[in-house]
Amino acid sequence: MLFRSRKYDDEDGLDPIHDESAISIALQIIKDMKPDKVILNGDNCDFPNFGRFAQENSFFETTNATFNYVHQLLAQIRANSPESEIIYIAGNHEERLRKTLMTNVPQIRELRVAGTGERPMTVPFLLNLSALEVEYISGYPAGAYWLTDELKVIHGDIARQSGGMTASAYLKRENTSTIYGHIHRQELAYRTRGSRYAGELLVAASFGCLARIDGAVPSYHSGVDEDGRPERYIEDWQQGLGVVHISKLGRFAIDPILIDTFNNYETRYNSKLYVPEV
Protein backbone atom coordinates (compact mmCIF):
# COMPACT_ATOMS: atom_id res chain seq x y z
CA MET A 1 0.00 0.00 0.00
CA LEU A 2 2.96 2.33 0.64
CA PHE A 3 2.05 4.63 3.53
CA ARG A 4 4.37 7.57 3.58
CA SER A 5 4.25 11.35 3.36
CA ARG A 6 6.39 14.18 2.12
CA LYS A 7 7.21 17.12 4.40
CA TYR A 8 7.92 20.37 2.57
CA ASP A 9 10.05 23.16 4.01
CA ASP A 10 7.40 25.82 3.38
CA GLU A 11 4.41 23.84 4.69
CA ASP A 12 3.45 22.53 8.12
CA GLY A 13 1.38 19.53 7.01
CA LEU A 14 2.30 16.30 5.24
CA ASP A 15 1.58 15.34 1.64
CA PRO A 16 0.69 11.62 1.60
CA ILE A 17 1.60 9.19 -1.16
CA HIS A 18 -1.10 6.79 0.01
CA ASP A 19 -4.58 7.49 -1.30
CA GLU A 20 -7.12 8.32 1.40
CA SER A 21 -10.06 7.87 -0.99
CA ALA A 22 -8.99 4.37 -2.02
CA ILE A 23 -8.35 3.47 1.61
CA SER A 24 -11.84 4.69 2.50
CA ILE A 25 -13.32 2.24 -0.02
CA ALA A 26 -11.34 -0.65 1.45
CA LEU A 27 -12.37 0.23 5.01
CA GLN A 28 -16.05 0.38 4.04
CA ILE A 29 -15.94 -3.02 2.37
CA ILE A 30 -14.20 -4.53 5.39
CA LYS A 31 -16.85 -3.03 7.66
CA ASP A 32 -19.69 -4.45 5.57
CA MET A 33 -18.17 -7.90 5.07
CA LYS A 34 -16.54 -8.43 8.46
CA PRO A 35 -14.34 -11.16 6.96
CA ASP A 36 -12.72 -13.95 8.93
CA LYS A 37 -9.29 -12.59 7.99
CA VAL A 38 -7.88 -9.29 6.77
CA ILE A 39 -4.46 -9.65 5.16
CA LEU A 40 -2.14 -6.77 4.35
CA ASN A 41 0.51 -8.20 2.09
CA GLY A 42 3.40 -5.84 2.59
CA ASP A 43 4.97 -2.47 1.81
CA ASN A 44 2.55 -0.77 4.16
CA CYS A 45 5.50 1.12 5.66
CA ASP A 46 7.79 2.52 2.99
CA PHE A 47 10.84 3.66 5.02
CA PRO A 48 12.56 5.67 2.27
CA ASN A 49 15.17 6.89 4.74
CA PHE A 50 16.35 3.31 5.17
CA GLY A 51 16.45 2.42 1.47
CA ARG A 52 19.52 1.98 -0.71
CA PHE A 53 18.53 4.76 -3.11
CA ALA A 54 19.13 8.48 -2.66
CA GLN A 55 15.99 10.07 -1.23
CA GLU A 56 14.35 13.46 -1.52
CA ASN A 57 14.71 15.89 1.35
CA SER A 58 10.92 15.95 1.67
CA PHE A 59 10.99 12.40 3.07
CA PHE A 60 13.19 13.28 6.03
CA GLU A 61 11.53 13.25 9.46
CA THR A 62 8.50 11.27 8.25
CA THR A 63 9.26 7.84 9.74
CA ASN A 64 7.36 8.37 12.99
CA ALA A 65 4.41 9.76 11.05
CA THR A 66 4.40 6.54 9.04
CA PHE A 67 4.31 4.40 12.18
CA ASN A 68 1.47 6.47 13.62
CA TYR A 69 -0.59 6.38 10.44
CA VAL A 70 -0.25 2.63 9.86
CA HIS A 71 -1.11 1.92 13.50
CA GLN A 72 -4.21 4.11 13.21
CA LEU A 73 -5.22 2.37 9.99
CA LEU A 74 -4.91 -1.04 11.61
CA ALA A 75 -6.91 0.26 14.56
CA GLN A 76 -9.66 1.33 12.15
CA ILE A 77 -9.67 -2.11 10.54
CA ARG A 78 -9.94 -3.65 13.99
CA ALA A 79 -12.83 -1.33 14.87
CA ASN A 80 -14.62 -2.07 11.59
CA SER A 81 -14.31 -5.83 11.99
CA PRO A 82 -13.57 -6.66 15.64
CA GLU A 83 -13.58 -10.44 15.26
CA SER A 84 -11.35 -10.65 12.19
CA GLU A 85 -7.86 -12.05 12.29
CA ILE A 86 -5.53 -9.36 10.97
CA ILE A 87 -2.35 -10.55 9.30
CA TYR A 88 0.47 -8.25 8.22
CA ILE A 89 3.03 -9.75 5.82
CA ALA A 90 6.35 -7.92 5.59
CA GLY A 91 7.41 -6.65 2.19
CA ASN A 92 10.75 -5.49 0.88
CA HIS A 93 10.08 -1.98 2.21
CA GLU A 94 9.52 -3.19 5.78
CA GLU A 95 12.74 -5.19 5.37
CA ARG A 96 14.64 -1.92 4.89
CA LEU A 97 14.64 -1.21 8.63
CA ARG A 98 16.18 -4.56 9.58
CA LYS A 99 18.76 -4.41 6.80
CA THR A 100 19.85 -0.89 7.77
CA LEU A 101 20.32 -1.88 11.41
CA MET A 102 22.16 -5.10 10.59
CA THR A 103 24.47 -3.28 8.18
CA ASN A 104 25.27 -0.22 10.27
CA VAL A 105 24.47 -0.88 13.95
CA PRO A 106 23.81 -4.62 14.42
CA GLN A 107 24.24 -4.30 18.18
CA ILE A 108 20.95 -2.38 18.35
CA ARG A 109 19.12 -5.45 17.07
CA GLU A 110 20.27 -7.28 20.18
CA LEU A 111 18.58 -4.84 22.57
CA ARG A 112 15.63 -6.19 24.56
CA VAL A 113 12.93 -4.48 26.59
CA ALA A 114 13.60 -5.22 30.26
CA GLY A 115 11.16 -7.69 31.75
CA THR A 116 9.64 -8.73 28.41
CA GLY A 117 12.49 -9.71 26.12
CA GLU A 118 10.85 -7.86 23.20
CA ARG A 119 13.01 -6.36 20.46
CA PRO A 120 12.23 -2.61 20.40
CA MET A 121 13.83 -1.82 17.02
CA THR A 122 11.49 -3.94 14.94
CA VAL A 123 8.47 -3.13 12.80
CA PRO A 124 5.99 -5.09 14.97
CA PHE A 125 7.14 -3.33 18.15
CA LEU A 126 7.28 0.17 16.66
CA LEU A 127 3.82 -0.29 15.14
CA ASN A 128 2.55 -1.63 18.49
CA LEU A 129 0.87 -4.54 16.70
CA SER A 130 0.34 -6.50 19.89
CA ALA A 131 -2.12 -3.88 21.16
CA LEU A 132 -4.28 -4.54 18.09
CA GLU A 133 -3.76 -8.31 18.04
CA VAL A 134 -2.18 -8.19 14.58
CA GLU A 135 -0.08 -11.15 13.46
CA TYR A 136 3.17 -10.14 11.77
CA ILE A 137 4.87 -12.45 9.26
CA SER A 138 8.50 -11.56 8.62
CA GLY A 139 11.16 -13.31 6.59
CA TYR A 140 10.75 -11.51 3.28
CA PRO A 141 10.72 -12.77 0.54
CA ALA A 142 9.96 -16.27 1.90
CA GLY A 143 7.40 -15.12 4.48
CA ALA A 144 3.94 -16.36 3.55
CA TYR A 145 0.48 -16.84 5.00
CA TRP A 146 -1.28 -20.01 3.90
CA LEU A 147 -5.02 -19.58 3.48
CA THR A 148 -5.36 -23.24 2.48
CA ASP A 149 -2.92 -26.03 1.72
CA GLU A 150 -3.08 -24.96 -1.93
CA LEU A 151 -3.20 -21.15 -1.63
CA LYS A 152 -0.66 -18.81 -0.08
CA VAL A 153 -0.38 -15.03 0.26
CA ILE A 154 3.02 -13.37 -0.12
CA HIS A 155 4.35 -9.90 -0.73
CA GLY A 156 6.28 -10.99 -3.78
CA ASP A 157 9.67 -10.43 -5.37
CA ILE A 158 8.81 -10.56 -9.08
CA ALA A 159 7.96 -7.45 -11.07
CA ARG A 160 7.43 -7.44 -14.81
CA GLN A 161 6.74 -4.30 -16.83
CA SER A 162 3.56 -5.26 -18.66
CA GLY A 163 0.21 -6.27 -17.24
CA GLY A 164 -0.24 -10.00 -16.76
CA MET A 165 3.44 -10.86 -17.14
CA THR A 166 4.08 -11.03 -13.40
CA ALA A 167 1.18 -13.44 -12.91
CA SER A 168 2.60 -15.64 -15.66
CA ALA A 169 6.01 -15.60 -13.96
CA TYR A 170 4.50 -16.80 -10.69
CA LEU A 171 2.60 -19.58 -12.44
CA LYS A 172 5.88 -20.77 -13.92
CA ARG A 173 7.85 -20.52 -10.68
CA GLU A 174 5.42 -21.55 -7.95
CA ASN A 175 3.96 -25.01 -7.41
CA THR A 176 0.91 -23.66 -5.64
CA SER A 177 -1.68 -20.93 -6.15
CA THR A 178 -0.37 -17.55 -5.05
CA ILE A 179 -1.72 -14.13 -4.16
CA TYR A 180 1.02 -11.52 -4.34
CA GLY A 181 1.60 -7.77 -4.18
CA HIS A 182 4.68 -5.69 -4.95
CA ILE A 183 3.67 -4.56 -8.45
CA HIS A 184 0.74 -2.17 -7.70
CA ARG A 185 -1.34 -3.71 -10.50
CA GLN A 186 -4.36 -5.98 -10.71
CA GLU A 187 -3.58 -9.28 -12.40
CA LEU A 188 -5.29 -12.65 -12.55
CA ALA A 189 -4.02 -15.67 -14.48
CA TYR A 190 -4.61 -19.41 -14.44
CA ARG A 191 -2.62 -22.49 -15.32
CA THR A 192 -3.89 -26.03 -15.69
CA ARG A 193 -1.54 -28.92 -15.05
CA GLY A 194 -2.58 -32.43 -15.90
CA SER A 195 -1.44 -36.01 -15.71
CA ARG A 196 -2.99 -39.07 -17.31
CA TYR A 197 -5.93 -39.34 -14.88
CA ALA A 198 -5.92 -36.07 -12.93
CA GLY A 199 -5.65 -32.31 -13.29
CA GLU A 200 -4.83 -29.31 -11.17
CA LEU A 201 -5.76 -25.66 -11.54
CA LEU A 202 -3.31 -23.03 -10.30
CA VAL A 203 -4.00 -19.32 -10.01
CA ALA A 204 -1.80 -16.25 -9.55
CA ALA A 205 -3.46 -13.00 -8.50
CA SER A 206 -2.57 -9.46 -7.51
CA PHE A 207 -5.29 -7.15 -6.20
CA GLY A 208 -3.60 -3.79 -6.89
CA CYS A 209 -2.69 -1.07 -4.42
CA LEU A 210 -4.12 1.70 -2.24
CA ALA A 211 -1.30 4.13 -3.03
CA ARG A 212 -1.65 7.17 -5.25
CA ILE A 213 -1.06 6.44 -8.91
CA ASP A 214 -0.59 10.03 -10.08
CA GLY A 215 3.20 10.25 -9.78
CA ALA A 216 3.36 10.88 -6.03
CA VAL A 217 5.02 7.51 -5.40
CA PRO A 218 8.70 7.56 -6.41
CA SER A 219 9.27 5.22 -9.34
CA TYR A 220 11.31 4.83 -12.51
CA HIS A 221 8.91 7.19 -14.28
CA SER A 222 8.14 9.80 -11.61
CA GLY A 223 9.95 13.04 -10.91
CA VAL A 224 9.88 16.12 -8.70
CA ASP A 225 10.30 19.82 -9.37
CA GLU A 226 12.92 22.12 -7.83
CA ASP A 227 10.83 22.43 -4.66
CA GLY A 228 10.59 18.66 -4.24
CA ARG A 229 6.93 18.42 -5.27
CA PRO A 230 6.04 15.49 -7.53
CA GLU A 231 5.06 16.12 -11.12
CA ARG A 232 1.84 14.51 -12.30
CA TYR A 233 2.43 11.20 -14.06
CA ILE A 234 -0.19 8.46 -14.37
CA GLU A 235 1.40 5.11 -13.55
CA ASP A 236 0.31 1.83 -15.13
CA TRP A 237 -1.06 0.73 -11.77
CA GLN A 238 -4.55 -0.06 -10.53
CA GLN A 239 -6.12 0.52 -7.15
CA GLY A 240 -8.09 -2.27 -5.57
CA LEU A 241 -8.42 -5.07 -3.06
CA GLY A 242 -9.73 -8.61 -3.21
CA VAL A 243 -11.83 -11.23 -1.48
CA VAL A 244 -11.08 -14.94 -1.22
CA HIS A 245 -14.02 -17.26 -0.58
CA ILE A 246 -13.06 -20.59 1.02
CA SER A 247 -15.40 -23.54 1.40
CA LYS A 248 -15.41 -25.98 4.31
CA LEU A 249 -13.60 -28.44 2.03
CA GLY A 250 -10.81 -25.93 1.43
CA ARG A 251 -11.80 -25.02 -2.11
CA PHE A 252 -11.41 -21.35 -2.90
CA ALA A 253 -12.56 -18.66 -5.32
CA ILE A 254 -10.71 -15.39 -5.86
CA ASP A 255 -12.73 -12.21 -6.33
CA PRO A 256 -10.74 -9.07 -7.29
CA ILE A 257 -12.35 -5.69 -6.56
CA LEU A 258 -11.30 -2.83 -8.83
CA ILE A 259 -11.48 0.75 -7.57
CA ASP A 260 -12.35 3.07 -10.47
CA THR A 261 -9.82 5.74 -9.58
CA PHE A 262 -10.69 8.15 -12.38
CA ASN A 263 -14.45 7.93 -11.89
CA ASN A 264 -14.71 9.30 -8.35
CA TYR A 265 -13.28 6.01 -7.02
CA GLU A 266 -16.61 4.30 -7.64
CA THR A 267 -16.42 0.66 -6.62
CA ARG A 268 -19.10 -1.99 -6.94
CA TYR A 269 -19.16 -5.13 -4.86
CA ASN A 270 -22.05 -7.40 -3.87
CA SER A 271 -24.46 -5.15 -5.80
CA LYS A 272 -23.48 -2.13 -3.68
CA LEU A 273 -21.87 1.09 -4.90
CA TYR A 274 -19.07 2.43 -2.74
CA VAL A 275 -17.71 5.96 -2.93
CA PRO A 276 -15.13 7.62 -0.66
CA GLU A 277 -16.22 8.96 2.71
CA VAL A 278 -13.34 11.44 2.92
C-alpha positions in Angstrom: 0.0 0.0 0.0 3.0 2.3 0.6 2.1 4.6 3.5 4.4 7.6 3.6 4.2 11.3 3.4 6.4 14.2 2.1 7.2 17.1 4.4 7.9 20.4 2.6 10.1 23.2 4.0 7.4 25.8 3.4 4.4 23.8 4.7 3.5 22.5 8.1 1.4 19.5 7.0 2.3 16.3 5.2 1.6 15.3 1.6 0.7 11.6 1.6 1.6 9.2 -1.2 -1.1 6.8 0.0 -4.6 7.5 -1.3 -7.1 8.3 1.4 -10.1 7.9 -1.0 -9.0 4.4 -2.0 -8.3 3.5 1.6 -11.8 4.7 2.5 -13.3 2.2 0.0 -11.3 -0.6 1.5 -12.4 0.2 5.0 -16.0 0.4 4.0 -15.9 -3.0 2.4 -14.2 -4.5 5.4 -16.8 -3.0 7.7 -19.7 -4.5 5.6 -18.2 -7.9 5.1 -16.5 -8.4 8.5 -14.3 -11.2 7.0 -12.7 -14.0 8.9 -9.3 -12.6 8.0 -7.9 -9.3 6.8 -4.5 -9.7 5.2 -2.1 -6.8 4.3 0.5 -8.2 2.1 3.4 -5.8 2.6 5.0 -2.5 1.8 2.5 -0.8 4.2 5.5 1.1 5.7 7.8 2.5 3.0 10.8 3.7 5.0 12.6 5.7 2.3 15.2 6.9 4.7 16.4 3.3 5.2 16.4 2.4 1.5 19.5 2.0 -0.7 18.5 4.8 -3.1 19.1 8.5 -2.7 16.0 10.1 -1.2 14.3 13.5 -1.5 14.7 15.9 1.4 10.9 15.9 1.7 11.0 12.4 3.1 13.2 13.3 6.0 11.5 13.2 9.5 8.5 11.3 8.2 9.3 7.8 9.7 7.4 8.4 13.0 4.4 9.8 11.0 4.4 6.5 9.0 4.3 4.4 12.2 1.5 6.5 13.6 -0.6 6.4 10.4 -0.2 2.6 9.9 -1.1 1.9 13.5 -4.2 4.1 13.2 -5.2 2.4 10.0 -4.9 -1.0 11.6 -6.9 0.3 14.6 -9.7 1.3 12.2 -9.7 -2.1 10.5 -9.9 -3.7 14.0 -12.8 -1.3 14.9 -14.6 -2.1 11.6 -14.3 -5.8 12.0 -13.6 -6.7 15.6 -13.6 -10.4 15.3 -11.3 -10.6 12.2 -7.9 -12.0 12.3 -5.5 -9.4 11.0 -2.3 -10.6 9.3 0.5 -8.2 8.2 3.0 -9.8 5.8 6.4 -7.9 5.6 7.4 -6.7 2.2 10.7 -5.5 0.9 10.1 -2.0 2.2 9.5 -3.2 5.8 12.7 -5.2 5.4 14.6 -1.9 4.9 14.6 -1.2 8.6 16.2 -4.6 9.6 18.8 -4.4 6.8 19.8 -0.9 7.8 20.3 -1.9 11.4 22.2 -5.1 10.6 24.5 -3.3 8.2 25.3 -0.2 10.3 24.5 -0.9 13.9 23.8 -4.6 14.4 24.2 -4.3 18.2 21.0 -2.4 18.3 19.1 -5.4 17.1 20.3 -7.3 20.2 18.6 -4.8 22.6 15.6 -6.2 24.6 12.9 -4.5 26.6 13.6 -5.2 30.3 11.2 -7.7 31.7 9.6 -8.7 28.4 12.5 -9.7 26.1 10.9 -7.9 23.2 13.0 -6.4 20.5 12.2 -2.6 20.4 13.8 -1.8 17.0 11.5 -3.9 14.9 8.5 -3.1 12.8 6.0 -5.1 15.0 7.1 -3.3 18.1 7.3 0.2 16.7 3.8 -0.3 15.1 2.5 -1.6 18.5 0.9 -4.5 16.7 0.3 -6.5 19.9 -2.1 -3.9 21.2 -4.3 -4.5 18.1 -3.8 -8.3 18.0 -2.2 -8.2 14.6 -0.1 -11.1 13.5 3.2 -10.1 11.8 4.9 -12.4 9.3 8.5 -11.6 8.6 11.2 -13.3 6.6 10.7 -11.5 3.3 10.7 -12.8 0.5 10.0 -16.3 1.9 7.4 -15.1 4.5 3.9 -16.4 3.5 0.5 -16.8 5.0 -1.3 -20.0 3.9 -5.0 -19.6 3.5 -5.4 -23.2 2.5 -2.9 -26.0 1.7 -3.1 -25.0 -1.9 -3.2 -21.2 -1.6 -0.7 -18.8 -0.1 -0.4 -15.0 0.3 3.0 -13.4 -0.1 4.3 -9.9 -0.7 6.3 -11.0 -3.8 9.7 -10.4 -5.4 8.8 -10.6 -9.1 8.0 -7.5 -11.1 7.4 -7.4 -14.8 6.7 -4.3 -16.8 3.6 -5.3 -18.7 0.2 -6.3 -17.2 -0.2 -10.0 -16.8 3.4 -10.9 -17.1 4.1 -11.0 -13.4 1.2 -13.4 -12.9 2.6 -15.6 -15.7 6.0 -15.6 -14.0 4.5 -16.8 -10.7 2.6 -19.6 -12.4 5.9 -20.8 -13.9 7.8 -20.5 -10.7 5.4 -21.6 -7.9 4.0 -25.0 -7.4 0.9 -23.7 -5.6 -1.7 -20.9 -6.2 -0.4 -17.6 -5.0 -1.7 -14.1 -4.2 1.0 -11.5 -4.3 1.6 -7.8 -4.2 4.7 -5.7 -4.9 3.7 -4.6 -8.5 0.7 -2.2 -7.7 -1.3 -3.7 -10.5 -4.4 -6.0 -10.7 -3.6 -9.3 -12.4 -5.3 -12.7 -12.5 -4.0 -15.7 -14.5 -4.6 -19.4 -14.4 -2.6 -22.5 -15.3 -3.9 -26.0 -15.7 -1.5 -28.9 -15.0 -2.6 -32.4 -15.9 -1.4 -36.0 -15.7 -3.0 -39.1 -17.3 -5.9 -39.3 -14.9 -5.9 -36.1 -12.9 -5.7 -32.3 -13.3 -4.8 -29.3 -11.2 -5.8 -25.7 -11.5 -3.3 -23.0 -10.3 -4.0 -19.3 -10.0 -1.8 -16.3 -9.5 -3.5 -13.0 -8.5 -2.6 -9.5 -7.5 -5.3 -7.2 -6.2 -3.6 -3.8 -6.9 -2.7 -1.1 -4.4 -4.1 1.7 -2.2 -1.3 4.1 -3.0 -1.6 7.2 -5.2 -1.1 6.4 -8.9 -0.6 10.0 -10.1 3.2 10.3 -9.8 3.4 10.9 -6.0 5.0 7.5 -5.4 8.7 7.6 -6.4 9.3 5.2 -9.3 11.3 4.8 -12.5 8.9 7.2 -14.3 8.1 9.8 -11.6 10.0 13.0 -10.9 9.9 16.1 -8.7 10.3 19.8 -9.4 12.9 22.1 -7.8 10.8 22.4 -4.7 10.6 18.7 -4.2 6.9 18.4 -5.3 6.0 15.5 -7.5 5.1 16.1 -11.1 1.8 14.5 -12.3 2.4 11.2 -14.1 -0.2 8.5 -14.4 1.4 5.1 -13.6 0.3 1.8 -15.1 -1.1 0.7 -11.8 -4.6 -0.1 -10.5 -6.1 0.5 -7.2 -8.1 -2.3 -5.6 -8.4 -5.1 -3.1 -9.7 -8.6 -3.2 -11.8 -11.2 -1.5 -11.1 -14.9 -1.2 -14.0 -17.3 -0.6 -13.1 -20.6 1.0 -15.4 -23.5 1.4 -15.4 -26.0 4.3 -13.6 -28.4 2.0 -10.8 -25.9 1.4 -11.8 -25.0 -2.1 -11.4 -21.4 -2.9 -12.6 -18.7 -5.3 -10.7 -15.4 -5.9 -12.7 -12.2 -6.3 -10.7 -9.1 -7.3 -12.3 -5.7 -6.6 -11.3 -2.8 -8.8 -11.5 0.8 -7.6 -12.4 3.1 -10.5 -9.8 5.7 -9.6 -10.7 8.2 -12.4 -14.4 7.9 -11.9 -14.7 9.3 -8.4 -13.3 6.0 -7.0 -16.6 4.3 -7.6 -16.4 0.7 -6.6 -19.1 -2.0 -6.9 -19.2 -5.1 -4.9 -22.0 -7.4 -3.9 -24.5 -5.1 -5.8 -23.5 -2.1 -3.7 -21.9 1.1 -4.9 -19.1 2.4 -2.7 -17.7 6.0 -2.9 -15.1 7.6 -0.7 -16.2 9.0 2.7 -13.3 11.4 2.9 
